[in-house]
Amino acid sequence: MAFNPLSWLLGLFSLDIGIDLGTANTLVNVKGKGIVINEPSWVAIEKRTREPIRIGAAAKAMVGRAPANVVTLRPLRDGVISEYDITQAMLEYFIGKAHQHSIVPYPRPRVVIGIPSGATEVEKRAVYDAAMAAGARETYMINEPASAAIGAGLPVNEGNGNMIVDIGGGTTEVAVISMGGIVISRSLRVAGDEMDQDVIEYIRSKYNLFIGEQMAEKVKVAIGSAYPLQEEKIASVRGRNLITGLPEEIEVSSIEIREALSGSVQVIVDTIKDALDEAPPEILSDLMDNGICLAGGVSQLHGLADRLTNELRVRVWVAEDPMTCVARGAGLVLDDLEEYENFFVDIERETYTNLAR
């Protein structure tokens, strides 16, 4: 990569940061410090002016409780930007928060940011432009499954094939990686959010009870599973009875929630099978030795690794601290941009820089 003196000079006063811009959570990894921000990707805005009022955890706390003049929303859906201006404001907030102890009032960091492998050119451009407009002096975009694999410690630049399955809030990313490149990839917009909707629809259909997304997520995390548990569990669910209109509390079992999630889980299983079916025999042989690595928050769904191991006939294991793999991978990429440049996502960059701002 060409040496840029001005960029180098600004780098003396700004931090290099890796960002996992997730549908559910945004994580920021500061070079030399590790992950310093892990907050929900929520923004509360004033309804009339659309000005952000709260961002991150403070905004999520307002969901379902905000006054009439405030709207709470997630500016990303299915892993990509759906509200450009609000995403830019959120990025600017997190970049500023990462630099809150910096001596520079207006930092211009280098940013590595993960995006879904199935993002369109328009979606890629939106992420790039939002990061630059939020204050980055240089922005590098990397495929999320590659970043997750790097963060999970997979030997992505070696000759053996490795498979990563990154299941986040908005997308499931499946990739086979070998010799410093992605051999096969699948990007599926079925993940944690879709599972939350599965729970909402199941409870509504079976019990005539309307529950919110946060309650659905809470139940999913507590007793959701993809495979029979040694000891089945029960959880309380609170919502509004659709017949009486009154508050009601019921108990549901992990068996019921597993049934609710079965459709989405099966779609993920079938997508992984499809990727394996396309893989060369040599890589399949490698995967029998190395197994398949799971990353992302939903990889912690009870029994998911066991279900996949049983159906795929290959050992499936969950990465250490799977929710932070993409952000940790972005941090490792910052340590050596040239080593991982094959995983960068290219777009036709316009003459757009923050060096003169």
N, C-alpha and C positions, 0 to 999 in steps of 0.2 A: 504494500500500500504506500502511496506517495506521502512524503513527509510534508506536513503543513505547519510552518513556524507559528502562525497565529493561533491555530488550534492547539499546538503544544503549549504555548504561553497561557492560554485560557485554562488548559488542563491543570496548570499548577495551582489554580484557585478553585476549581470545580471538581466534584466527585464524579467518577464513572459509575453509572448505575445500570443494573439489569432489572427489567420490569416484566412480571407475568401479569398482563392485562387480562384478567379473567372475567367471565360473565358473572360469577358469584363473588370472587374475591380478587383484590389486586395486591400483589406482593412486590416489594422493592428491595433489591439486593445491592448494597453499596460495596464497591470494591475495597477490600481490606477490612470491612466491618461485618459482612454477612447480611442477613435479612433484617432490616430495620423497620419495615412497615408490612403489616399483614392485616388488611382491613376489608370489609365488605365493599363491593363495587356499587354502592348506593349513593344517590345524590338527592337532597331535598331542595326544591326550587320554589320560588314565589310564583304563584300561578299566573299572575298578570304580566310581570316583567321577565319571567323565566330566569331570574338571577339565582345562582346557587346560595342557599342559606346554610346548609350543613352537608358535609361530605364524609363518606366512610362509615365508621361505626356509629357516629352521632346521627347520621341520616337514617341508617337501618333501624335505630331505636325509635324513630318516628313513624315507621311503617304501620299503617292501620290506626295510628293515634294522632296524626297531624291535623291541625285546624283546617278549616275549609279553604283558606287562601294559600295553602301549601300542598304541593304535589311531591310525592316520593317516587323515585323511579330508578331503574338500572339503565344506564346509557348504552350498555352492550347487551346484545341478544345473540344467542347461538355463537358466541365467541367473537362476534364482529360488532363494529360500531353501528348503533341505530340512531344515536343522538350525538351528532358531531360536536357541536358547541359545548354541550355538557360534558362530553368525554374529554375535550380539551381542558376545560376548567378543572376536571377531576385530576388529570395528569399534572397540570400546573400545580395544583394543591399538593399532590404527593411528592413531586420533584422538590418543591419548596420545603416540605416537611423533612425530606431526607437531608436537606442542607441547612436545617434550622440552627445548627451550631457552627456553620461555616462563617468565615470572615467576609465573604462576598455577598452583598445584598441581592444581586441578581445573577445567580449561577447559570452557567451554560455548559451542562454536562454532556459527555458522550453517553448515549443510551443504546442498550441492546434490548429489544422488545420481542417477545414471542407472539406469533400469530398462527391461527389454524392452517394446516397444510392445504385445506380446501378453499381458502379465501380467494375471492375473485380479484381481478386487477383493481377494480374500483374500491373494494374493501381494503386491499393492501395500501393503496394510495391514501385512503382515509386515515389509517393508523399512522402512516409515515407523516402526513401533513399535521395530524393532531399532535404528535410528539414534537415536531419542529416548532409548531405554533405555541406549544406549552413551554418552550425555552431550551430545548436540546440544541447543541451546536452541531452534533453529528448523530444520526439515527441509523442503526443497523437492525434489520428485522431478520428473525430466525424462525424456522419452522418449529412449532411448539413440541412435536414429538422428538425432534433432534435435541432441543434444549432439555427436555425431560430426561432423555437417555443420558446426556452428558451429566446432568445433575444427579442421576441415579448411579453414576459411576460405571456405566457400560463402556467397554473399549471401542468406541465408535470409529476410531481411525485404524483399527487393526483388521486383519483379513477375515476373521470369523464373523458370521452373521449373527445379529442380535435383533430381537423384537421388543418394541416398547408399545404398551397400550396405556394411553394417558386419558383418563376419564374425569373430566372436569364438570363445571356447572352447565355449560352450553354445548360442548362438543366432546365427542370421543375420537381421539386421534390414534390410529394404528399405523405403525411404520416398521419396516424391516430395514436395518442399517448395516452397511458393510463397507469397509475400506474408505471411510470418510465421506460416504454419500448415502442417500436414501434410495434403496432398491425398489421398494413397494410402499405405497402409502394409501391410507383410507381416512377420510374425514367425515364423521357421522354426526349429524345434529340431533343425536339422542344421547342424553347424559343426565346429570343430576336434576336439572330443571324439569325435564320430561318425566322423570321418576316422581318428582313432587306432584306434578299434575295427575299422574297415575293414581297416587294416594288420594288426592282430592276427589277425583271422579269415582273411585271405588267407595269411599265413605259416603259420598252423595247418593250413589246408586243403591247401596245396600242398607244404609241407615237413615236416608233422608236428612243428612246432616251436612251443612255447608261449613267447611273449614278454610282457613287462610293458608297462604304459601308457607308462612313461618311455622305454623302448627304441623303442616304436612312434612316439612323438612325435619322438624324435631322428632316426629314419629319414625320417619325413614332412618334417621341416624340411630335412634334408640333401639328399634326392634326390626328394622328392615333387614332382609337377607336374600341371598340368591340360592341357598342350599339349605336343606333341613338342618336345624340346630340340635345339638345334643340335649339342650334343655330349652324348650320354646318359652317365649316371653310374652308379657302383656303390658300394654301402655294405655294411659288415659288420653282421650281425645276430647277437646272442647270446641264447640261451634254453635251454629244457629240451626235449630230444627226448621226445615223447610215447610213443614205443615203448620206448626203452631206459631212460628216466628220467634220462639223463645229460646234463651240459652239452654244448652243441654250438654251433659258430659257422658261419654260412653267408654267402654273398654274394648280394645281390639287386640288380637293376638298376632304374634309374629308370623303365624301360618297365613293369616288373612293378608297381611302386608306383603308377604312373599308372593302371594297370588296376584296382588295388585301390581307388583313390580315385574312380574314374569314376562310380560310382553316386551318391555324395554330391554330387559336383561337378555332375552333371546335374540333381539335384533343385534345387540353388541356381540354376542357369541357368534352369530351367523356372519357378521362383518369380519371378525378375526379369522373364521374358517375360510372365507373368501380370499383373504390376503394370503393365508397359508397355501391355499390351492394354487395360487399364482407363483409362489416362491419356487426357485430352482431346487432340485434335489440336494445339492451341496449345502444350501442354506438350511433346508429342513434338517439335515444331519447335524449342522451346528446348533440348531435350536433344541434338538434332543439332548445335547450336552449342556447348553447354556440356560435353557428354559426361556420363559416369556416373562418380562418384567411389567408389573402394573404400577402406574403412577397416577397422581390426581386424587382429589378428595374422595371421589366415589369408589376408588379402588379399595377403600376401607369398609365397604359394604360387607356385612357379615357373610362369610361363606362364598364370596365371589371367586376367590382364588381356587377354592376346592371345586366349585362348579366348573370353572374353566379347565382345571387339570383333568377332571373326569371326562369332559366332553372333547377336549382337544388331544388327549393322550400325550400331553407334554407338560412337564412341571411348570407351574405358574406361581410366581412369587411376588410379593409386594415390596417395593423399594422402601428404604429407610426414610421416614418422614415424607411420605409420598406427595403430600399437598404442596410441598415447597420445591419439588424437583425442577420445575421449569425455571423458577427464579434462581435457584442455586446453579443451574446449568448456564443461565445468562451471565451470572457472576464469573463462572469459570471461563466463558467465552471472552469476557473482558480482559482476562489475564493474558490471552494470546489470540488476538483477532485473526491473525494469519493462519493459525493451525485449524481454525474452525470455519474459515471463510467459505468453504464449499457448501455449508449449510445455510448461508445467508440467502434471503429472498431478494431478488433483484426487481426493481421497478425502474421505469424511465424517469430518472430524477430531473426535476426542473432546476433552474438556477435559483436555489432556495437555501439560504443559510442564515443562521442567527449571529454570525461572527460580527456583523456590523451593527447589530441592534443595541 
